[in-house]
Structure formats: C-alpha cells, structure tokens
Amino acid sequence: MRDADRRWSVEGASPHSHLPAVDKVDVLNVNVPGRVSRVDAAKYEAMKRAILGVVPAQAPGLSAAEMVA
C-alpha cells in the first residue's frame, strides 16, 4: 500500500471526499468483452439523448463514420 493510500485508509476518508457524490452508471465496452466502465450518469444521459436525437429512427441508421462527419 502506498503512503498516500495508507493515509486515507487511516483517516477513514477517501482522497475525493471533498467532492460532491456523483451518480454513476455501468457501461459495457463492445470492443473488449467483459470490460465495464463506470461513468457519470448525467453526462452519459446527455450524450445518449444527443446521439438518439440525430440518428434516424428507421433503418439503416448511421455508421460511426457518418456520426462524426
């Protein structure tokens, strides 16, 4: 255990305890099976709404290249 980690565990606080709590969601990585990342829920929802707002509801939709063009 590093000294910095030990200090936080001894004091019973985390190194980020001064920051407000942030809701997180689990996101699966389609490129690495089994890989899960925890991301800010509000930012995830904002990006999801933005993407779904421009992607056509009917097939064929958009390719990844078309979304960034």
Secondary structure, DSSP 8 states (H G I E B T S, - for coil): --HHHHHHHHHT--TTTTS----EEEEE-TTSTT-EEEEEHHHHHHHHHHHHHHS-SSTT---HHHHH-
